Amino acid sequence: MPQVQDAFAHAVVVVEPIWVPMPDGTRLCGKLWLPQTALGGAAPVPVLLEYLPYRLRDGTRTRDQGLHMFVAGHGYACLRLDIRGTGESDGIITDEYTVQEQLDGVAAIAWAADQPWCDGQVAMIGISWGGFNGLQIAARQPPALKTVITVGSTDDRYATDIHWVGGCLSKDNFDWSSTMFAGNDLPPDPQVVGARWKDMWVERMQANTPWILNWLHHQRRDAYWQQGSVCEDYAAITLPVYAVSGWADNYSEAVPRLLTGLSGPRLGLIGPWAHSYPQDVTVQPAIGWLQEVVRWCDHWMKGIDTGMMDQPMYRVWMQDWVPPQTCYTARPGRWVAEDIWPSPRVVPKELALGPAGALGGDLGAGLGQAQVCSPLWVGLSAGEIGRYGDEADWPTDQRFDDAGSLVFETDPLTEPCEILGAAQLRLRFCSDKPQALVAVRLNDVAPDGRSTRVALGMLNLTHRDSHEHPSALVPGQVYDTVVELDDIAHSFPKGHRIAVSVSTTYFPIAWPSPELATLTVHLGHSGLILPIRPPRAADADLPAFGPALSAPQTPHIYHTVEDAPLRRVAHDMLTGKMTVDFPRWTYAKTMHDIGQTQSSKGFVRHEVIDGDPTSAAMITDYQVTMQFPDVTIHHHSTGRMSCSATHFRVQMQVALHQGDTLVFERAWDEEIARDMV
């Protein structure tokens, strides 16, 4: 936890709620932290806007206070706004990152800039959803928006989000749909909206649908995913961008892409963190990031020379080797930097896949072939995709998954080897089936054999040429493709081996192909390309970050959740059935300042039977209770996603109660054709 700072240069007034009108008459609900000196327009200040669907009143309440009170205490008005149809805001939310959401954001910026306490300048800040829409709204160029700070987000909704990974169906697609489904029909607080709370709740219940049904109708990188993907036109973003993420966050690779694609002022920062703001992390070291936020805003909106733009463009945590384990509370390493990105200092090194599992030498000469048809248990050691940083999120020893993979290793290194960027696997192959996928793991193998996963890349091989226009494989035909792995900064120690593992399954991270495919890999023509980063003496002189600080949180008490779901991996060796469980959205808290107690219990289960990819299934279960002073509501939703060789099947059920009275229930059961997945 960050250190708490409770005294600031500016006394702060908190306004809750504050209503922001939209052009169509809809009102969005917000919370405002305002320097007292700005009241009545006496000394107007810039505004920092965070715009999310996660219920500012009771969802992100404590996190919001720590961030926004801190920044407001340094002379900014901070506005936290709920998206249309969420929290206490009017209307209905129909999907993520919609055009309506972006237009509402543009209107909110114009409204804020016109308030007497604002000097006409607005910045946007956000992690995850708020990082997405900050970039999306910046591309619409509202005149009052001066800069964006985006954390744990992406420039490409298809390539780097929770839906598709290299054209493979991500485990998080149905998982995230079920999570949002459990939140989208929750009521506003009657204490805020008054008697109309019930009508608003009914409207939400009736409109709530599983978003997965829409997402599965877009299995290619079509116009649906291109909308909101700022990589489609980087030139539309002309304002300064500060892009931040963590290596344990699956959005990290968007940071170097933004540095490459944008042309305006920009900085990139990646630490060892998971999906969190850098001052409040599950993976140390935390940094004084809120001080960096103030420095950035002071530079771009107050004209103060903070030295922010004198530093290198790209600063990252160069991670040292750690033994494989399911949880890390800290990652050893050091800060390094590159003046520009892409950096001309980083040079590619070829390591050909050779006979007998050898890895080394230049690509180009034919060295024979190797075949792989992985069992469906390859992937049980994968851990999470890397978004949360909670206990048991990380991949375990890779030797288990290696038993069902092709594995290639270098000789022991005679000196340390450091990489920065995205490794690639150049792959020449043929398949015996029209559909197949490949999963590629870059591993760091210690002298005693322990293997730690460094980076992961996956590709649906029907997408080998294009995510927009996939095409079936012709069995036996030879193809060339490139599998790009996650960006990473990693130092391989002297005496360790660099290894690459290739498999045709990676469940549950990726949904399996309709049939188990055998890939024939052409050795010598296939190989690993590593982005080698030579030492940089100036790294030793990088300025240190300050201590992790935040303002005090709002009052709250967390309670023990009885029978909380646990992280489990089970493999029945007799039946071949495998089960992988992840807890989701499980907590119980009382917020005395608003008279509310809220509890939630959720989990997602992944199932498959070895040898039968059409047995793959996901099961979700969410229970939410909200206790207001005079009203108690209960949400319970369950879901199941399964498949045949030709279709996905989605089944969902929801029941909502007010007290003990059932007020709404509905069920869905739909099949959607598989499209080269």
C-alpha positions as CSV (number, residue, x, y, z in Angstrom):
1,M,0.0,0.0,0.0
2,P,1.2,3.5,-0.7
3,Q,2.1,5.9,2.1
4,V,-0.8,8.2,3.0
5,Q,-0.4,11.9,2.7
6,D,-3.1,13.9,4.3
7,A,-1.8,17.5,4.1
8,F,-1.6,19.4,0.8
9,A,-0.8,22.8,-0.5
10,H,-4.5,23.3,-1.5
11,A,-7.5,22.5,0.8
12,V,-10.0,20.4,-1.2
13,V,-13.8,20.5,-1.3
14,V,-15.5,17.3,-2.4
15,V,-18.8,17.6,-4.3
16,E,-20.8,14.4,-4.5
17,P,-22.9,14.0,-6.6
18,I,-22.3,16.5,-9.5
19,W,-24.5,16.2,-12.6
20,V,-23.1,16.6,-16.1
21,P,-25.8,17.1,-18.8
22,M,-25.5,15.5,-22.2
23,P,-26.9,17.1,-25.4
24,D,-29.8,14.6,-25.5
25,G,-30.8,15.4,-21.9
26,T,-29.2,12.4,-20.3
27,R,-27.3,13.3,-17.0
28,L,-24.1,11.6,-16.1
29,C,-23.2,11.3,-12.4
30,G,-19.9,12.5,-11.2
31,K,-17.8,13.3,-8.1
32,L,-15.7,16.4,-8.0
33,W,-12.6,17.2,-5.9
34,L,-12.0,20.9,-6.1
35,P,-9.3,23.2,-4.6
36,Q,-11.1,25.5,-2.3
37,T,-9.5,28.5,-3.9
38,A,-11.3,27.6,-7.2
39,L,-14.8,27.8,-5.7
40,G,-16.9,30.4,-7.5
41,G,-14.3,30.9,-10.2
42,A,-12.0,32.9,-8.0
43,A,-8.9,31.0,-9.2
44,P,-9.9,28.5,-11.9
45,V,-7.7,25.4,-12.4
46,P,-7.2,22.7,-15.0
47,V,-9.5,19.6,-14.8
48,L,-8.3,16.0,-14.6
49,L,-11.1,13.7,-15.8
50,E,-11.5,9.9,-15.2
51,Y,-14.4,8.3,-17.1
52,L,-15.5,4.8,-16.2
53,P,-18.4,2.4,-15.9
54,Y,-17.3,0.9,-12.6
55,R,-19.7,2.8,-10.2
56,L,-17.9,5.7,-8.6
57,R,-20.4,5.7,-5.7
58,D,-19.6,2.2,-4.4
59,G,-17.3,0.4,-6.9
60,T,-14.1,2.4,-7.2
61,R,-14.8,4.7,-4.3
62,T,-11.7,4.1,-2.2
63,R,-9.3,4.0,-5.2
64,D,-10.8,7.2,-6.6
65,Q,-10.3,9.1,-3.3
66,G,-6.6,8.2,-3.0
67,L,-5.8,9.4,-6.5
68,H,-8.1,12.4,-7.0
69,M,-7.7,13.9,-3.6
70,F,-4.0,13.8,-4.0
71,V,-4.0,15.5,-7.4
72,A,-6.6,18.0,-6.4
73,G,-4.4,18.9,-3.4
74,H,-1.8,19.9,-5.9
75,G,-4.1,22.4,-7.6
76,Y,-6.3,20.6,-10.0
77,A,-10.1,20.0,-10.2
78,C,-10.5,16.2,-10.4
79,L,-13.7,14.8,-12.0
80,R,-14.6,11.1,-11.8
81,L,-17.5,10.4,-14.1
82,D,-19.7,7.3,-14.5
83,I,-20.5,6.3,-18.1
84,R,-24.1,6.4,-19.3
85,G,-26.1,3.6,-17.8
86,T,-23.8,2.8,-15.0
87,G,-23.7,3.8,-11.3
88,E,-26.1,6.7,-10.8
89,S,-25.8,8.0,-14.4
90,D,-29.0,8.0,-16.6
91,G,-29.5,5.8,-19.6
92,I,-28.3,2.4,-20.7
93,I,-24.9,0.9,-21.4
94,T,-25.0,-1.3,-24.5
95,D,-21.4,-2.3,-25.0
96,E,-17.8,-1.3,-24.3
97,Y,-16.1,1.7,-26.1
98,T,-19.2,2.7,-28.1
99,V,-19.4,5.8,-30.3
100,Q,-22.0,7.1,-27.8
101,E,-19.6,6.7,-24.9
102,Q,-17.0,8.7,-26.8
103,L,-19.4,11.5,-27.8
104,D,-20.6,11.7,-24.2
105,G,-16.9,12.1,-23.2
106,V,-16.4,14.9,-25.7
107,A,-19.6,16.6,-24.3
108,A,-18.4,16.1,-20.7
109,I,-15.0,17.8,-21.5
110,A,-16.8,20.7,-23.1
111,W,-19.0,21.0,-20.0
112,A,-16.1,20.9,-17.6
113,A,-14.1,23.4,-19.6
114,D,-17.0,25.8,-19.4
115,Q,-17.4,25.7,-15.6
116,P,-16.2,28.8,-13.6
117,W,-13.8,26.7,-11.6
118,C,-12.0,25.4,-14.7
119,D,-9.4,27.5,-16.6
120,G,-10.6,25.9,-19.9
121,Q,-8.1,23.0,-19.9
122,V,-8.9,19.3,-19.4
123,A,-6.7,16.2,-19.1
124,M,-7.9,12.6,-19.1
125,I,-6.5,9.9,-16.9
126,G,-7.5,6.2,-16.6
127,I,-6.5,2.6,-16.2
128,S,-8.0,-0.1,-18.4
129,W,-11.4,1.1,-19.6
130,G,-10.5,4.7,-18.7
131,G,-7.2,4.3,-20.5
132,F,-9.0,3.1,-23.6
133,N,-11.5,5.9,-23.8
134,G,-8.9,8.5,-23.1
135,L,-7.1,7.6,-26.3
136,Q,-10.4,7.2,-28.2
137,I,-11.7,10.6,-27.1
138,A,-8.3,12.2,-27.9
139,A,-8.6,11.0,-31.4
140,R,-11.9,13.0,-31.7
141,Q,-9.8,16.1,-30.8
142,P,-12.1,18.0,-28.4
143,P,-10.5,21.5,-28.2
144,A,-10.4,21.7,-24.4
145,L,-8.6,18.3,-24.1
146,K,-4.9,19.0,-23.7
147,T,-3.3,15.7,-22.7
148,V,-4.0,12.0,-21.9
149,I,-2.5,9.7,-19.3
150,T,-3.3,6.2,-20.3
151,V,-2.5,3.2,-18.1
152,G,-3.0,-0.5,-18.8
153,S,-4.9,0.1,-22.1
154,T,-4.5,-0.6,-25.8
155,D,-4.4,1.1,-29.1
156,D,-5.8,-2.1,-30.8
157,R,-9.0,-3.6,-29.6
158,Y,-8.5,-6.8,-31.6
159,A,-4.8,-7.4,-31.1
160,T,-4.5,-6.5,-27.5
161,D,-7.6,-6.8,-25.3
162,I,-9.5,-9.6,-23.6
163,H,-11.3,-10.9,-26.7
164,W,-8.7,-12.3,-29.2
165,V,-5.0,-13.2,-28.9
166,G,-3.4,-13.6,-32.3
167,G,-6.8,-14.5,-33.7
168,C,-7.3,-17.2,-31.1
169,L,-10.4,-16.9,-28.9
170,S,-9.2,-15.7,-25.5
171,K,-10.4,-17.3,-22.3
172,D,-11.2,-13.8,-21.0
173,N,-13.8,-13.2,-23.8
174,F,-16.7,-15.0,-22.1
175,D,-15.2,-14.4,-18.7
176,W,-15.3,-10.6,-19.1
177,S,-18.7,-10.7,-20.7
178,S,-20.1,-12.5,-17.6
179,T,-18.4,-10.0,-15.3
180,M,-19.9,-7.0,-17.0
181,F,-23.3,-8.8,-17.2
182,A,-23.2,-9.1,-13.4
183,G,-22.6,-5.3,-13.1
184,N,-24.8,-3.8,-15.8
185,D,-28.1,-4.5,-14.1
186,L,-27.2,-3.2,-10.7
187,P,-29.4,-0.3,-9.5
188,P,-28.3,3.2,-8.7
189,D,-28.2,4.3,-5.1
190,P,-31.7,5.4,-3.9
191,Q,-30.0,7.9,-1.6
192,V,-28.6,9.7,-4.7
193,V,-31.3,9.4,-7.4
194,G,-34.3,9.3,-5.1
195,A,-37.6,7.5,-5.9
196,R,-36.8,7.0,-9.6
197,W,-34.1,4.4,-8.6
198,K,-36.6,1.5,-9.2
199,D,-37.5,2.7,-12.7
200,M,-33.8,3.0,-13.6
201,W,-33.1,-0.5,-12.2
202,V,-36.0,-2.0,-14.2
203,E,-34.7,-0.3,-17.4
204,R,-31.3,-1.8,-16.8
205,M,-32.6,-5.3,-16.1
206,Q,-34.6,-5.4,-19.2
207,A,-31.8,-4.0,-21.4
208,N,-29.0,-6.1,-20.0
209,T,-27.7,-8.8,-22.4
210,P,-24.6,-11.0,-22.6
211,W,-22.1,-9.0,-24.7
212,I,-20.4,-12.2,-25.7
213,L,-23.4,-12.8,-28.1
214,N,-22.3,-9.7,-30.0
215,W,-18.6,-10.3,-29.7
216,L,-18.8,-13.8,-31.2
217,H,-20.4,-12.4,-34.3
218,H,-17.1,-10.6,-34.9
219,Q,-14.5,-13.3,-35.0
220,R,-12.3,-11.4,-37.5
221,R,-10.7,-8.0,-37.2
222,D,-13.6,-6.2,-38.8
223,A,-15.1,-2.7,-38.5
224,Y,-16.5,-3.5,-35.1
225,W,-13.0,-3.9,-33.6
226,Q,-11.5,-1.1,-35.8
227,Q,-13.9,1.4,-34.2
228,G,-12.1,2.6,-31.1
229,S,-8.8,1.2,-32.1
230,V,-6.7,4.3,-32.4
231,C,-4.0,2.4,-34.3
232,E,-6.3,2.8,-37.3
233,D,-5.2,6.5,-37.4
234,Y,-2.5,7.5,-35.0
235,A,-2.3,10.9,-36.7
236,A,-5.7,11.8,-35.2
237,I,-4.0,12.0,-31.8
238,T,-1.9,15.2,-31.7
239,L,-1.9,16.0,-28.0
240,P,0.8,14.8,-25.5
241,V,0.3,11.2,-24.3
242,Y,1.9,9.5,-21.3
243,A,1.5,5.7,-21.8
244,V,2.0,3.4,-18.7
245,S,1.7,-0.3,-18.1
246,G,3.4,-3.3,-16.3
247,W,5.1,-6.4,-17.7
248,A,2.6,-8.6,-15.8
249,D,-0.3,-6.7,-17.5
250,N,-1.3,-8.1,-20.9
251,Y,-1.8,-4.6,-22.2
252,S,1.9,-3.7,-21.9
253,E,2.7,-4.2,-25.5
254,A,0.5,-1.3,-26.4
255,V,3.0,1.1,-24.8
256,P,5.8,0.6,-27.4
257,R,3.3,0.6,-30.2
258,L,2.0,4.0,-29.1
259,L,5.5,5.4,-28.9
260,T,6.1,4.1,-32.4
261,G,2.8,5.2,-33.9
262,L,2.2,8.6,-32.4
263,S,4.0,11.7,-33.6
264,G,3.2,14.2,-30.8
265,P,5.0,14.5,-27.5
266,R,4.9,11.2,-25.7
267,L,6.5,9.1,-22.9
268,G,6.3,5.4,-22.1
269,L,6.8,3.7,-18.7
270,I,6.5,0.0,-18.0
271,G,7.3,-1.4,-14.5
272,P,7.0,-5.0,-13.2
273,W,3.4,-4.4,-12.2
274,A,0.2,-6.2,-13.0
275,H,-3.1,-4.4,-13.9
276,S,-2.8,-1.5,-11.4
277,Y,-1.8,2.1,-11.0
278,P,2.0,2.2,-10.3
279,Q,1.7,3.7,-6.8
280,D,-0.6,0.9,-5.5
281,V,0.7,-2.4,-6.8
282,T,0.6,-6.1,-6.1
283,V,4.1,-6.5,-7.6
284,Q,6.9,-4.3,-6.2
285,P,8.6,-2.0,-6.6
286,A,5.8,0.6,-6.4
287,I,6.8,4.2,-7.4
288,G,5.7,7.7,-6.6
289,W,3.5,7.8,-9.7
290,L,1.0,10.3,-8.5
291,Q,3.9,12.8,-8.2
292,E,4.7,11.9,-11.9
293,V,1.1,12.6,-12.8
294,V,1.3,16.1,-11.2
295,R,4.7,16.7,-12.9
296,W,3.2,15.8,-16.3
297,C,0.1,17.9,-15.8
298,D,2.1,20.9,-14.5
299,H,4.3,20.7,-17.6
300,W,1.5,20.5,-20.2
301,M,-1.3,22.6,-18.5
302,K,0.5,25.0,-16.2
303,G,3.6,25.7,-18.2
304,I,5.9,24.7,-15.3
305,D,9.3,23.3,-16.2
306,T,9.2,20.1,-14.3
307,G,11.9,18.4,-16.3
308,M,9.4,15.8,-17.3
309,M,10.2,15.9,-21.0
310,D,13.9,16.0,-20.5
311,Q,14.0,12.3,-19.7
312,P,14.2,9.4,-22.2
313,M,11.1,8.6,-24.2
314,Y,10.9,5.0,-22.9
315,R,11.7,3.8,-19.4
316,V,11.2,0.2,-18.3
317,W,12.0,-2.2,-15.6
318,M,14.6,-4.7,-16.8
319,Q,13.5,-7.9,-15.0
320,D,16.0,-10.3,-13.6
321,W,15.4,-14.1,-13.7
322,V,13.2,-15.5,-10.9
323,P,12.4,-19.1,-10.2
324,P,9.0,-20.2,-11.5
325,Q,6.2,-19.8,-9.0
326,T,2.5,-19.0,-9.0
327,C,2.8,-15.6,-7.2
328,Y,5.3,-12.8,-7.1
329,T,5.0,-9.9,-4.7
330,A,8.2,-8.3,-6.1
331,R,10.4,-8.7,-9.2
332,P,14.1,-7.9,-8.9
333,G,15.6,-5.8,-11.7
334,R,16.6,-2.2,-12.5
335,W,15.3,0.8,-14.4
336,V,16.7,1.2,-17.9
337,A,15.7,3.6,-20.7
338,E,15.9,4.3,-24.4
339,D,16.0,7.9,-25.7
340,I,13.6,7.0,-28.6
341,W,11.5,4.1,-29.5
342,P,12.0,2.1,-31.6
343,S,15.6,2.3,-30.5
344,P,18.4,1.8,-33.1
345,R,20.4,0.3,-30.2
346,V,18.2,-2.8,-30.0
347,V,19.4,-5.3,-32.7
348,P,17.8,-8.5,-33.8
349,K,19.6,-11.8,-33.2
350,E,18.6,-15.0,-35.1
351,L,18.5,-18.4,-33.4
352,A,17.5,-21.1,-35.8
353,L,15.4,-24.1,-34.6
354,G,17.7,-27.0,-35.2
355,P,17.7,-30.8,-34.9
356,A,17.7,-32.5,-31.5
357,G,16.2,-29.4,-29.9
358,A,19.1,-27.1,-30.6
359,L,18.6,-23.4,-30.7
360,G,21.2,-21.2,-32.4
361,G,22.7,-20.0,-35.7
362,D,21.4,-18.1,-38.6
363,L,18.1,-19.0,-40.4
364,G,18.1,-20.2,-44.0
365,A,19.5,-23.7,-44.3
366,G,17.2,-26.7,-44.3
367,L,17.9,-28.9,-41.2
368,G,15.1,-31.4,-41.4
369,Q,11.7,-31.4,-39.8
370,A,10.0,-31.9,-36.5
371,Q,6.3,-32.7,-35.7
372,V,4.1,-31.7,-32.8
373,C,0.5,-32.6,-31.9
374,S,0.0,-31.3,-28.4
375,P,-2.3,-32.8,-25.8
376,L,-5.0,-30.5,-24.4
377,W,-3.2,-30.4,-21.0
378,V,-0.6,-28.1,-22.5
379,G,-1.5,-24.8,-20.9
380,L,-2.4,-26.1,-17.4
381,S,0.8,-24.4,-16.3
382,A,0.0,-21.1,-17.9
383,G,-1.5,-19.2,-15.0
384,E,-3.5,-16.1,-15.9
385,I,-3.0,-14.1,-19.0
386,G,-1.5,-11.6,-16.6
387,R,-4.0,-8.9,-15.8
388,Y,-4.5,-9.1,-12.0
389,G,-1.4,-9.8,-10.1
390,D,-3.2,-11.7,-7.4
391,E,-2.2,-15.0,-5.8
392,A,-1.7,-17.8,-8.3
393,D,-1.8,-15.6,-11.4
394,W,1.7,-16.6,-12.8
395,P,2.8,-19.6,-14.8
396,T,4.5,-22.4,-13.0
397,D,7.5,-24.4,-14.1
398,Q,7.3,-24.7,-17.8
399,R,8.7,-28.3,-17.9
400,F,5.1,-29.6,-17.5
401,D,3.8,-27.9,-20.6
402,D,7.1,-28.6,-22.4
403,A,6.4,-32.4,-22.2
404,G,3.7,-31.8,-24.9
405,S,5.6,-29.3,-27.0
406,L,8.6,-29.0,-29.3
407,V,11.4,-27.5,-27.2
408,F,14.6,-25.8,-28.5
409,E,17.4,-24.6,-26.2
410,T,20.7,-22.7,-26.6
411,D,23.9,-23.9,-25.0
412,P,24.5,-22.3,-21.5
413,L,25.1,-18.6,-21.9
414,T,28.7,-17.5,-21.5
415,E,27.6,-14.0,-20.5
416,P,24.3,-12.3,-19.6
417,C,21.9,-11.6,-22.4
418,E,19.3,-8.8,-22.2
419,I,16.3,-8.3,-24.4
420,L,13.9,-5.4,-24.8
421,G,11.0,-5.6,-27.2
422,A,9.0,-8.3,-28.9
423,A,10.6,-11.6,-29.8
424,Q,9.4,-13.3,-32.9
425,L,9.2,-16.8,-34.1
426,R,9.7,-17.1,-37.9
427,L,7.8,-20.3,-38.7
428,R,7.8,-22.5,-41.8
429,F,5.3,-25.2,-41.3
430,C,2.5,-27.4,-42.7
431,S,-0.6,-28.8,-41.0
432,D,-2.6,-31.9,-41.5
433,K,-5.8,-30.1,-40.6
434,P,-7.5,-27.0,-42.2
435,Q,-7.5,-25.2,-38.8
436,A,-4.7,-25.0,-36.3
437,L,-3.2,-22.7,-33.8
438,V,0.3,-22.4,-32.4
439,A,1.5,-21.2,-29.0
440,V,5.1,-20.0,-28.6
441,R,6.7,-19.6,-25.2
442,L,10.1,-17.9,-24.6
443,N,11.6,-19.4,-21.4
444,D,14.6,-18.9,-19.2
445,V,16.0,-22.2,-18.1
446,A,18.2,-22.3,-15.0
447,P,21.2,-24.7,-14.7
448,D,19.1,-27.0,-12.5
449,G,16.4,-27.3,-15.2
450,R,13.8,-25.0,-13.7
451,S,12.0,-23.1,-16.6
452,T,10.5,-19.7,-16.1
453,R,8.2,-18.3,-18.8
454,V,9.5,-14.9,-20.1
455,A,7.0,-14.1,-22.9
456,L,4.1,-15.7,-24.8
457,G,2.8,-15.5,-28.4
458,M,-0.1,-17.2,-30.0
459,L,-1.4,-17.3,-33.6
460,N,-4.5,-18.8,-35.1
461,L,-2.8,-20.2,-38.3
462,T,-5.9,-19.5,-40.5
463,H,-4.9,-15.8,-39.6
464,R,-1.3,-16.3,-40.8
465,D,-1.7,-13.6,-43.5
466,S,-4.5,-11.4,-42.1
467,H,-6.8,-11.0,-39.1
468,E,-9.3,-9.4,-41.5
469,H,-9.3,-12.2,-44.1
470,P,-8.4,-15.6,-42.6
471,S,-8.2,-18.6,-44.8
472,A,-8.2,-22.3,-44.2
473,L,-5.0,-24.2,-44.3
474,V,-4.4,-26.7,-47.2
475,P,-3.2,-29.9,-45.4
476,G,0.3,-30.7,-46.5
477,Q,1.0,-27.3,-48.0
478,V,4.0,-25.4,-46.7
479,Y,3.5,-21.9,-45.3
480,D,5.7,-19.2,-43.8
481,T,4.4,-16.9,-41.0
482,V,5.6,-14.9,-38.0
483,V,4.4,-15.3,-34.5
484,E,5.0,-12.2,-32.4
485,L,5.5,-12.6,-28.7
486,D,4.7,-10.2,-25.9
487,D,7.1,-7.2,-25.5
488,I,9.3,-7.7,-22.5
489,A,12.5,-6.5,-20.8
490,H,14.4,-9.5,-19.4
491,S,17.9,-10.4,-18.4
492,F,19.0,-14.0,-19.0
493,P,21.9,-14.7,-16.6
494,K,25.2,-16.3,-17.4
495,G,25.0,-20.1,-17.3
496,H,21.2,-20.1,-18.1
497,R,19.7,-21.3,-21.4
498,I,17.3,-19.5,-23.7
499,A,14.5,-21.8,-24.7
500,V,11.5,-21.6,-27.1
501,S,8.6,-24.0,-26.8
502,V,6.1,-24.6,-29.6
503,S,2.7,-26.3,-29.0
504,T,-0.6,-26.7,-30.9
505,T,-2.8,-26.2,-27.9
506,Y,-2.7,-23.8,-24.9
507,F,-5.9,-24.3,-22.9
508,P,-7.5,-22.5,-21.2
509,I,-5.7,-19.3,-22.4
510,A,-6.8,-20.1,-26.0
511,W,-9.9,-22.0,-27.1
512,P,-8.7,-25.1,-28.9
513,S,-9.1,-25.7,-32.7
514,P,-12.0,-27.9,-33.8
515,E,-9.6,-30.8,-34.3
516,L,-6.3,-31.7,-32.9
517,A,-3.8,-30.7,-35.6
518,T,-0.3,-32.0,-36.2
519,L,2.2,-29.3,-37.3
520,T,5.3,-30.2,-39.2
521,V,8.0,-27.5,-38.5
522,H,10.8,-27.0,-41.0
523,L,14.0,-26.7,-39.0
524,G,16.6,-24.2,-40.1
525,H,14.0,-22.2,-42.0
526,S,12.2,-21.6,-38.6
527,G,13.8,-19.6,-35.8
528,L,13.6,-17.3,-32.9
529,I,14.4,-13.6,-33.4
530,L,15.5,-11.9,-30.1
531,P,15.6,-8.1,-29.6
532,I,19.0,-7.7,-28.0
533,R,19.6,-4.6,-25.9
534,P,23.3,-3.8,-25.2
535,P,24.2,-2.1,-21.9
536,R,23.7,1.6,-21.6
537,A,25.9,3.5,-19.1
538,A,23.4,6.3,-18.8
539,D,20.9,4.0,-17.1
540,A,22.9,4.4,-13.8
541,D,22.1,8.1,-13.8
542,L,18.3,7.8,-14.3
543,P,16.6,9.9,-11.6
544,A,15.0,7.9,-8.9
545,F,11.2,7.9,-8.5
546,G,9.8,9.3,-5.3
547,P,8.0,7.2,-2.6
548,A,4.6,5.7,-3.4
549,L,2.0,8.2,-2.0
550,S,-1.7,8.6,-2.1
551,A,-4.4,10.6,-0.2
552,P,-6.4,8.9,2.5
553,Q,-9.1,6.5,1.3
554,T,-12.7,6.9,2.2
555,P,-13.9,5.0,5.3
556,H,-14.5,1.3,4.6
557,I,-14.3,-2.1,6.2
558,Y,-13.6,-5.3,4.3
559,H,-15.2,-8.5,5.6
560,T,-14.3,-12.2,5.2
561,V,-16.2,-13.9,2.4
562,E,-17.4,-17.4,3.5
563,D,-16.6,-20.2,1.0
564,A,-14.8,-17.8,-1.3
565,P,-13.9,-19.4,-4.7
566,L,-10.3,-20.6,-4.9
567,R,-7.8,-20.9,-7.7
568,R,-7.5,-24.6,-8.6
569,V,-6.1,-26.8,-11.4
570,A,-7.3,-30.4,-11.5
571,H,-6.3,-33.1,-14.0
572,D,-8.0,-36.5,-13.7
573,M,-5.5,-38.9,-15.2
574,L,-8.1,-41.7,-15.5
575,T,-10.8,-39.8,-17.4
576,G,-8.6,-37.2,-19.0
577,K,-10.9,-34.4,-17.7
578,M,-9.1,-31.1,-16.8
579,T,-10.6,-28.3,-14.7
580,V,-9.1,-24.8,-14.2
581,D,-10.8,-22.4,-11.7
582,F,-10.2,-18.7,-11.3
583,P,-12.0,-16.6,-8.6
584,R,-13.6,-13.4,-9.8
585,W,-14.9,-10.3,-8.2
586,T,-15.1,-11.7,-4.7
587,Y,-15.3,-9.3,-1.7
588,A,-17.5,-7.9,1.0
589,K,-17.2,-4.3,2.2
590,T,-19.1,-1.8,4.3
591,M,-18.9,1.9,3.4
592,H,-20.2,3.7,6.5
593,D,-20.0,7.2,4.9
594,I,-22.7,6.2,2.4
595,G,-24.6,3.7,4.5
596,Q,-24.0,0.8,2.1
597,T,-22.7,-2.8,2.4
598,Q,-21.9,-4.7,-0.8
599,S,-20.8,-8.2,-1.3
600,S,-19.9,-10.3,-4.4
601,K,-18.8,-13.8,-5.1
602,G,-17.8,-15.0,-8.5
603,F,-15.8,-17.7,-10.3
604,V,-15.0,-18.9,-13.8
605,R,-14.3,-22.6,-14.5
606,H,-12.6,-24.0,-17.7
607,E,-13.2,-27.6,-18.6
608,V,-11.9,-29.9,-21.3
609,I,-11.4,-33.7,-21.8
610,D,-8.0,-34.6,-23.2
611,G,-8.2,-35.8,-26.8
612,D,-11.6,-34.0,-27.5
613,P,-11.3,-30.3,-28.3
614,T,-15.0,-30.0,-28.7
615,S,-15.4,-30.8,-25.0
616,A,-14.1,-27.4,-24.1
617,A,-16.4,-25.4,-21.9
618,M,-16.4,-22.4,-19.6
619,I,-18.8,-21.9,-16.7
620,T,-19.3,-18.6,-14.8
621,D,-21.3,-17.8,-11.6
622,Y,-21.8,-14.4,-10.0
623,Q,-23.7,-13.5,-6.9
624,V,-24.0,-9.8,-5.9
625,T,-25.8,-8.3,-2.9
626,M,-26.2,-4.6,-2.3
627,Q,-27.6,-3.4,1.0
628,F,-28.8,0.3,1.0
629,P,-30.4,1.7,4.2
630,D,-34.0,0.7,3.2
631,V,-33.4,-1.6,0.2
632,T,-31.5,-4.9,-0.4
633,I,-31.1,-6.3,-3.9
634,H,-29.6,-9.6,-5.1
635,H,-28.2,-10.5,-8.5
636,H,-27.4,-14.1,-9.4
637,S,-26.2,-15.0,-12.9
638,T,-24.7,-18.1,-14.4
639,G,-23.3,-18.9,-17.8
640,R,-21.9,-21.6,-19.9
641,M,-20.0,-21.5,-23.2
642,S,-19.4,-24.7,-25.0
643,C,-18.8,-25.8,-28.6
644,S,-19.1,-28.3,-31.4
645,A,-16.7,-28.5,-34.3
646,T,-18.9,-25.9,-36.2
647,H,-20.6,-23.7,-33.5
648,F,-20.2,-22.0,-30.2
649,R,-23.1,-22.3,-27.8
650,V,-23.8,-19.6,-25.1
651,Q,-26.2,-20.2,-22.3
652,M,-26.9,-17.5,-19.7
653,Q,-29.4,-17.2,-16.8
654,V,-30.1,-14.3,-14.5
655,A,-32.4,-13.8,-11.5
656,L,-32.8,-10.5,-9.5
657,H,-34.5,-10.1,-6.2
658,Q,-35.5,-7.2,-4.1
659,G,-35.3,-8.6,-0.6
660,D,-36.9,-12.1,-0.9
661,T,-39.1,-11.1,-3.9
662,L,-38.1,-12.2,-7.4
663,V,-38.5,-9.1,-9.6
664,F,-36.8,-10.3,-12.9
665,E,-35.4,-13.4,-14.5
666,R,-34.4,-14.3,-18.1
667,A,-32.4,-16.9,-19.9
668,W,-30.5,-17.1,-23.2
669,D,-29.5,-20.1,-25.3
670,E,-27.9,-19.3,-28.6
671,E,-25.5,-20.9,-31.1
672,I,-23.1,-18.9,-33.2
673,A,-21.1,-20.4,-36.1
674,R,-17.3,-20.7,-35.7
675,D,-15.5,-18.6,-38.2
676,M,-12.0,-20.1,-38.7
677,V,-11.6,-20.3,-34.9
